[in-house]
Amino acid sequence: MTAVSGLFAVTLGASIACGATLDDIKARGFVQCGVSSGLAGFSAPDDKGDWTGLDVDFCRAVAAGVFGDTSKVKFRPLEPKERFTALQSGEVDLLSRNTTWTISRDTALGLNFAGVTYYDGQGFMINAKKLPGITSALELSGAAVCVQTGTTTELTISDYFRANKLEYNPVVFEKLDEVTSAYDSGRCDVYTTDQSGLYATRLVLGSPSDHVILPEIISKEPLGPAVRQGDDKWFDIVKWTYYALLNAEELGITQANLEEMLKSDKPEVRRILGVEDDSKIGTDLGLTKDWVVNIVKGVGNYGEIFDRNVGVGSPLKIERGINALWSKGGLQYGMPVR
């Protein structure tokens, strides 16, 4: 879910950002990762309190790269309005919380986005029994719309309705569960957020089959992990963890075949897995030569993470679409590991 990019002062975390984040993390013994307070498929605790989701697995991938152990991470649930302050102040090392990459967050908030782990867009969901016959967002004039405050969702929906000369009544809440509860109880006609969030929300509604996600996508929402500006070494580690996951998928390296791939004679495979004698790719990052081996062993490649959390192997069953690799018609493109 996206959040408003108000002009917070970045000086709060400046002294922390200029420090050696990796050294602090190693001394502490774990990565502190900011996640959502509970969004199925991306970051949510299960009945046992164990965190799961695409954003969660990315945090575990970073921990695997740094420590060789996916358990060396602690999750800090954050609401939209508090997530940027938590990162700026050093309460978390990494924000992996379905957050949209925008210019104001890159500049005014002093963040560095490491990549786009999920290409998304804002959409609409309605109760088809309550609004029979509605097939387009352009038919929603006069509707009451549930929306979470502190999000760019508010601005985007305002722009959309104004541009199309439609009226609407925003019904605003601070917490995600409050928005969901209000929509499920019928306090509003429409639920709007990132389309992935609509799929996740529909799963927890009283009668999921009654609810329809309309076809319109009204914004670009590139979601990805972010770190504080000022520490290029830590930024490189997070960024190249993302690229390692993509390149592993492209090269066909999976959790299941990792041991076999370690014996491969293909230069690209040997290079990314650190089995070449002269490989310095991991050590140049301040990590070990087998950092990608540890990542794949711990969480798999990007495609495996996608499928089990939001894709065909998950309850959400979202198609890869533009989140497929570039070689398969999507936008996911890992920079060369060489």
C-alpha positions as CSV (number, residue, x, y, z in Angstrom):
1,M,0.0,0.0,0.0
2,T,1.3,3.4,-0.9
3,A,1.8,6.4,1.5
4,V,1.8,10.1,1.3
5,S,5.2,11.7,0.8
6,G,4.9,14.7,3.0
7,L,8.0,16.9,3.4
8,F,9.5,15.3,6.5
9,A,13.0,16.6,7.5
10,V,15.7,14.1,6.6
11,T,18.1,15.5,9.2
12,L,16.6,13.2,11.8
13,G,18.5,10.2,10.4
14,A,21.4,12.0,8.7
15,S,24.0,11.0,11.3
16,I,22.8,7.4,11.2
17,A,22.7,7.2,7.4
18,C,26.3,8.4,7.2
19,G,27.4,5.6,9.4
20,A,28.4,2.1,8.5
21,T,25.0,0.3,8.5
22,L,26.5,-3.1,7.7
23,D,28.9,-2.8,10.7
24,D,26.0,-1.9,13.0
25,I,23.9,-4.8,11.7
26,K,26.8,-7.3,12.1
27,A,27.4,-6.1,15.7
28,R,23.7,-6.3,16.5
29,G,23.4,-9.7,14.9
30,F,20.3,-9.2,12.8
31,V,18.7,-6.9,10.2
32,Q,15.8,-4.7,11.5
33,C,13.2,-4.7,8.7
34,G,10.2,-2.5,8.5
35,V,7.1,-4.2,7.1
36,S,3.3,-3.6,6.9
37,S,1.1,-4.3,9.9
38,G,-0.5,-7.1,7.9
39,L,-1.1,-7.4,4.2
40,A,-1.6,-11.0,2.9
41,G,1.0,-12.0,0.3
42,F,3.4,-9.2,1.2
43,S,3.9,-9.1,4.9
44,A,1.7,-10.6,7.6
45,P,2.1,-12.7,10.7
46,D,0.5,-16.2,10.6
47,D,-1.4,-17.8,13.5
48,K,2.0,-18.7,15.2
49,G,3.3,-15.1,14.8
50,D,5.7,-16.1,12.0
51,W,6.0,-13.5,9.2
52,T,5.3,-14.4,5.6
53,G,5.0,-12.6,2.3
54,L,7.0,-11.3,-0.7
55,D,8.3,-8.3,1.3
56,V,9.2,-10.5,4.2
57,D,11.1,-13.0,2.0
58,F,13.1,-10.1,0.6
59,C,14.2,-9.1,4.1
60,R,15.2,-12.7,4.7
61,A,17.1,-12.7,1.4
62,V,19.1,-9.7,2.7
63,A,19.8,-11.5,6.0
64,A,20.9,-14.6,4.2
65,G,23.3,-12.5,2.1
66,V,24.8,-10.8,5.2
67,F,24.7,-13.6,7.7
68,G,24.2,-16.8,5.7
69,D,21.0,-17.2,7.8
70,T,17.5,-16.2,6.9
71,S,16.5,-16.1,10.6
72,K,18.8,-13.2,11.3
73,V,16.1,-10.6,10.8
74,K,13.5,-9.0,13.0
75,F,10.3,-7.5,11.6
76,R,8.9,-4.2,12.7
77,P,5.3,-3.6,11.7
78,L,4.7,0.0,10.6
79,E,1.6,2.0,9.6
80,P,1.9,4.2,6.5
81,K,2.3,7.5,8.4
82,E,5.2,6.2,10.6
83,R,7.2,4.1,8.2
84,F,9.5,6.8,6.7
85,T,10.3,8.3,10.1
86,A,11.2,4.8,11.3
87,L,13.7,4.4,8.5
88,Q,15.1,7.9,8.7
89,S,15.7,7.7,12.5
90,G,17.4,4.3,12.3
91,E,14.7,2.3,14.0
92,V,14.8,0.0,10.9
93,D,17.7,-0.7,8.5
94,L,15.5,-1.5,5.6
95,L,11.9,-0.7,4.6
96,S,10.3,-3.6,2.7
97,R,6.7,-2.6,3.0
98,N,4.8,-2.3,-0.3
99,T,6.0,1.2,-0.7
100,T,5.7,3.2,-4.0
101,W,8.9,4.7,-5.5
102,T,8.3,8.4,-6.2
103,I,10.4,11.4,-6.8
104,S,9.5,13.1,-3.5
105,R,10.5,10.0,-1.5
106,D,13.8,9.8,-3.4
107,T,14.5,13.5,-2.7
108,A,12.5,15.2,0.1
109,L,12.5,12.1,2.3
110,G,16.1,11.1,1.6
111,L,15.4,7.5,0.6
112,N,17.1,5.2,-1.9
113,F,14.9,2.6,-3.5
114,A,16.8,-0.6,-4.3
115,G,14.5,-1.8,-7.1
116,V,10.9,-2.7,-7.9
117,T,10.0,-6.0,-6.4
118,Y,6.4,-5.7,-7.5
119,Y,5.0,-3.5,-10.3
120,D,1.5,-2.5,-9.2
121,G,-1.3,0.0,-9.9
122,Q,-4.2,1.5,-8.0
123,G,-7.6,-0.1,-8.6
124,F,-11.1,-0.5,-7.3
125,M,-13.2,-3.3,-5.6
126,I,-16.9,-3.3,-5.2
127,N,-19.6,-5.6,-3.7
128,A,-21.3,-6.8,-6.9
129,K,-24.5,-7.6,-4.9
130,K,-24.6,-4.1,-3.5
131,L,-23.8,-2.4,-6.8
132,P,-25.2,-4.8,-9.5
133,G,-24.3,-4.0,-13.1
134,I,-21.3,-1.9,-12.3
135,T,-18.4,-2.9,-14.6
136,S,-16.2,0.2,-14.7
137,A,-14.9,2.8,-12.2
138,L,-16.3,5.4,-14.5
139,E,-19.8,4.3,-13.3
140,L,-18.9,5.1,-9.6
141,S,-20.0,8.7,-9.5
142,G,-21.5,9.5,-6.1
143,A,-20.1,6.4,-4.4
144,A,-18.7,6.3,-0.9
145,V,-15.1,5.2,-1.2
146,C,-13.0,3.6,1.6
147,V,-9.4,4.7,1.6
148,Q,-6.5,4.6,4.0
149,T,-5.1,8.0,5.1
150,G,-1.4,8.8,4.9
151,T,-1.3,7.1,1.4
152,T,-0.8,8.4,-2.1
153,T,-4.0,6.4,-2.7
154,E,-5.9,9.5,-1.4
155,L,-4.3,11.8,-3.9
156,T,-4.6,9.4,-6.8
157,I,-8.3,8.8,-6.3
158,S,-9.0,12.6,-6.0
159,D,-7.1,13.2,-9.2
160,Y,-9.0,10.4,-11.0
161,F,-12.5,11.5,-10.0
162,R,-11.8,15.1,-10.7
163,A,-10.2,14.4,-14.1
164,N,-13.3,12.4,-15.1
165,K,-15.8,14.9,-13.6
166,L,-17.2,12.4,-11.1
167,E,-18.3,13.0,-7.5
168,Y,-17.3,10.7,-4.6
169,N,-17.4,10.6,-0.8
170,P,-14.1,9.6,0.7
171,V,-14.5,7.4,3.9
172,V,-11.0,7.7,5.5
173,F,-9.3,5.5,8.1
174,E,-5.8,5.4,9.5
175,K,-5.3,1.6,9.9
176,L,-5.7,-1.0,7.2
177,D,-7.9,-3.3,9.3
178,E,-10.2,-0.3,9.9
179,V,-10.6,0.3,6.2
180,T,-11.2,-3.4,5.5
181,S,-13.8,-3.6,8.3
182,A,-15.6,-0.5,7.2
183,Y,-15.9,-1.8,3.6
184,D,-16.9,-5.3,4.7
185,S,-19.6,-3.9,6.9
186,G,-21.0,-1.8,4.1
187,R,-20.0,1.6,5.3
188,C,-18.7,2.4,1.9
189,D,-19.5,1.2,-1.7
190,V,-15.9,1.0,-3.0
191,Y,-12.5,-0.1,-1.7
192,T,-9.5,1.5,-3.4
193,T,-5.8,0.7,-3.0
194,D,-3.1,-1.0,-5.0
195,Q,-4.6,-3.8,-7.0
196,S,-2.4,-6.4,-5.2
197,G,-3.8,-5.2,-1.9
198,L,-7.4,-5.6,-3.3
199,Y,-6.7,-9.3,-4.0
200,A,-5.2,-9.7,-0.5
201,T,-8.1,-7.9,1.1
202,R,-10.8,-9.9,-0.7
203,L,-9.5,-13.1,0.9
204,V,-10.4,-11.8,4.4
205,L,-13.9,-10.5,3.6
206,G,-17.0,-12.2,4.9
207,S,-18.1,-13.3,1.4
208,P,-15.1,-13.0,-0.9
209,S,-17.0,-14.2,-4.0
210,D,-19.4,-11.2,-3.7
211,H,-16.6,-8.8,-4.5
212,V,-15.3,-7.8,-7.9
213,I,-12.2,-6.0,-8.8
214,L,-12.9,-3.5,-11.6
215,P,-10.6,-3.5,-14.7
216,E,-9.3,0.1,-14.4
217,I,-5.7,0.6,-13.2
218,I,-5.4,4.4,-12.5
219,S,-1.8,4.8,-11.5
220,K,1.7,3.4,-11.6
221,E,2.7,1.9,-8.2
222,P,6.3,0.5,-8.4
223,L,6.7,-1.1,-5.0
224,G,10.1,-1.8,-3.6
225,P,12.5,-1.8,-0.7
226,A,14.2,1.4,0.5
227,V,17.1,2.4,2.6
228,R,18.3,5.7,4.0
229,Q,20.5,7.9,1.8
230,G,24.1,8.3,2.9
231,D,25.4,4.7,3.1
232,D,26.3,3.5,-0.4
233,K,27.7,0.2,0.9
234,W,24.4,-0.8,2.5
235,F,22.5,0.5,-0.5
236,D,24.6,-1.7,-2.8
237,I,24.0,-4.8,-0.7
238,V,20.2,-4.4,-0.7
239,K,20.1,-3.4,-4.4
240,W,22.3,-6.4,-5.5
241,T,20.3,-8.8,-3.4
242,Y,17.3,-7.8,-5.6
243,Y,19.3,-8.3,-8.7
244,A,20.7,-11.6,-7.5
245,L,17.2,-12.9,-7.0
246,L,16.3,-12.0,-10.6
247,N,19.5,-13.3,-12.1
248,A,19.1,-16.6,-10.3
249,E,15.7,-17.0,-11.8
250,E,16.9,-16.1,-15.3
251,L,19.8,-18.6,-15.0
252,G,17.4,-21.3,-13.7
253,I,19.0,-21.6,-10.3
254,T,16.4,-22.7,-7.7
255,Q,16.3,-24.0,-4.1
256,A,15.8,-27.5,-5.5
257,N,18.7,-27.6,-8.0
258,L,21.2,-25.4,-6.1
259,E,23.6,-28.2,-5.3
260,E,23.6,-29.4,-8.9
261,M,24.1,-25.8,-10.2
262,L,27.2,-25.4,-7.9
263,K,28.8,-28.0,-10.2
264,S,27.8,-26.2,-13.4
265,D,30.4,-25.4,-16.0
266,K,28.5,-22.3,-17.3
267,P,30.6,-19.2,-16.5
268,E,27.5,-17.0,-15.6
269,V,26.3,-19.6,-13.1
270,R,29.7,-20.2,-11.6
271,R,30.3,-16.5,-11.3
272,I,27.0,-15.6,-9.5
273,L,27.4,-18.6,-7.2
274,G,30.9,-17.6,-6.3
275,V,32.6,-20.8,-7.3
276,E,35.2,-19.2,-9.6
277,D,38.5,-19.0,-7.8
278,D,39.0,-15.3,-8.7
279,S,35.5,-14.2,-8.0
280,K,35.3,-11.0,-5.8
281,I,31.7,-10.2,-6.4
282,G,30.6,-11.0,-2.9
283,T,33.7,-9.7,-1.1
284,D,33.5,-6.4,-3.0
285,L,30.1,-6.0,-1.3
286,G,31.6,-6.8,2.1
287,L,30.0,-10.2,2.1
288,T,31.2,-13.8,1.4
289,K,31.8,-15.3,-2.0
290,D,28.8,-17.6,-1.4
291,W,26.3,-14.9,-0.6
292,V,24.0,-15.7,-3.5
293,V,24.2,-19.4,-2.6
294,N,22.9,-18.5,0.9
295,I,20.2,-16.4,-0.6
296,V,18.9,-19.0,-2.9
297,K,19.2,-21.7,-0.3
298,G,17.2,-19.6,2.1
299,V,14.4,-18.2,0.0
300,G,14.8,-19.3,-3.6
301,N,14.9,-17.1,-6.6
302,Y,12.6,-14.1,-7.4
303,G,10.1,-16.3,-9.3
304,E,9.9,-18.8,-6.4
305,I,9.3,-15.9,-3.9
306,F,6.6,-14.5,-6.2
307,D,4.8,-17.7,-6.8
308,R,4.5,-18.9,-3.2
309,N,3.5,-15.5,-1.8
310,V,1.3,-13.8,-4.4
311,G,1.3,-16.0,-7.5
312,V,-0.1,-19.3,-8.6
313,G,1.1,-21.2,-5.5
314,S,-0.6,-18.7,-3.2
315,P,-4.2,-18.0,-2.2
316,L,-4.0,-14.7,-4.2
317,K,-3.1,-16.5,-7.5
318,I,-2.0,-13.3,-9.2
319,E,-0.5,-13.8,-12.7
320,R,3.1,-12.7,-13.2
321,G,2.0,-10.3,-15.9
322,I,4.5,-7.3,-16.0
323,N,6.3,-8.8,-13.0
324,A,7.6,-11.6,-15.3
325,L,11.3,-11.5,-16.3
326,W,12.1,-9.3,-19.3
327,S,12.9,-12.4,-21.3
328,K,9.3,-13.5,-20.8
329,G,7.6,-10.3,-21.7
330,G,7.8,-8.6,-18.2
331,L,9.6,-5.7,-16.7
332,Q,11.8,-7.6,-14.2
333,Y,15.4,-7.2,-15.4
334,G,18.4,-8.0,-13.2
335,M,21.6,-6.0,-13.8
336,P,24.6,-8.1,-14.9
337,V,26.5,-9.9,-12.2
338,R,30.1,-9.6,-13.6
